Amino acid sequence: MADGDIHRAIEAVFRIERARLIAGLARIVRDVDRAEELAQDALIAAMTDWPRTGVPDKPGAWLMAAAKRRAIDAIRRDTMLTRKHAEIVHELEASDDSGIAGIEAAMDDDVGDELLALIFTACHPLLAPDARAALTLRLVGGLTVEEIARAFLSNPATIAQRIVRAKKAIGDAGLAFEVPRGAERDARLASVLEVVYLIFNEGYAATAGEDVIRPALCREAQRLGRILAGLMADEPEVFGLLALMEIQASRLPARVAADGTPVMLPDQNRARWDRLLIRRGFAAIARVEALGGADGPYALQAALAACHARAPRAEDTDWPLIAALYDRLCIVMPSPVVDLNRAVAHSMAFGPEAGLRLVDELAGAAALRNYAPLPAARGDFLFRAGRLADARREFEAAALLSRNEGERTFLLARAAACG
């Protein structure tokens, strides 16, 4: 194999093994930064050794062994060893004595817990949501700072500082790299799912910039969701979120027109929806139901998405069922945004005046004060009710609030259509 080919093979292996390497090392050295450095050291060692010796049969174990040896060497060189360092050396040497085979067996035994521990730590509620998202994409997703910055329309320096501050906060708080148990696990899981869905939503409906969607972010969130489903097979809300993302992502090929403006759900070409993703979403919903979690917030949202996926044409959509599902969702996940979506569903099921009655009740909600979808929804209800002048004003107000170029163009076009 040529050097270029083997280097590409090494990089591919490292991308696959990177997250669990960092997870295992962070648990041992209690430091995310150091774990990342050790993983990178192992990659450099592989780049040196593997072109001569070939890719080993168990590359993950080889990389972990190399990283652990470098950790031992570094600690031994440190003249300011603390008791904690001495304990770490003892742990590392004990595991290193068992050799590659022992390390591989250990990794196979607890890789799930180690990777979950890394995810739970990166998504800890003490961090702000944007910091959690950036740190998760860096540590678990393996994205570079530049890739994360591009995804969130930020600059690399800002993202780098966000990640540095997040790591420092984790270190200062003395967080253990472990999976929480009992009631704490339930509370922390909500934070993990929130981060994954935040990443997905920024890809599915970009809040700013020129692009309406950013499919790469959606794919990364789906990958994280699939990892969680593989590691937490008895958590219905994990499967609820995965189902929701899979079904929503199935629409991405039809969500944007040739001119870059968004295509609303009723107008989408459903032949372009990805049927494989829809089947995956339905399978995840079946798992939710088997686990008895059909009334969870993400499960209900997945059920809503499934209603659209089952309708071969927009006019076949079961809007009364969707309205009923939103009635249930408002109970388990009360929020002004859910209330707004409920108003949209009721307008489609029972007429625009029903939607107007519900949306008028939200006029004073602080969370929706500068939220473009509120006047956009009201404009749609008014348009369908034949009140075109009022609808035009609402669409123009929504366009002023939108920070997304494609969405703004779409809203102004709707305003113009009011005559």
JOGIDA-V426788 format. One record per run of one state. SS is the DSSP state (A for helix, B for strand, O for the rest). FROM is the first residue (numbers start at 0). TO is the last residue. Records with the same first field share a line. If there is no record, write none. Layout:
BEGIN
SS: FROM-TO  FROM-TO
END
This chain:
BEGIN
O: 0-1  29-30  53-57  77-81  96-97  122-127  139-143  151-154  173-180  204-207  209-213  231-234  249-250  254-254  256-260  262-263  267-268  272-273  290-295  310-312  316-317  332-334  350-350  360-364  368-370  384-386  401-402  417-418
A: 2-28  31-52  58-76  82-95  98-121  128-138  144-150  155-172  181-203  214-230  235-248  251-253  264-266  269-271  274-289  296-309  313-315  318-331  335-349  351-359  365-367  371-383  387-400  404-416
B: 208-208  255-255  261-261  403-403
END
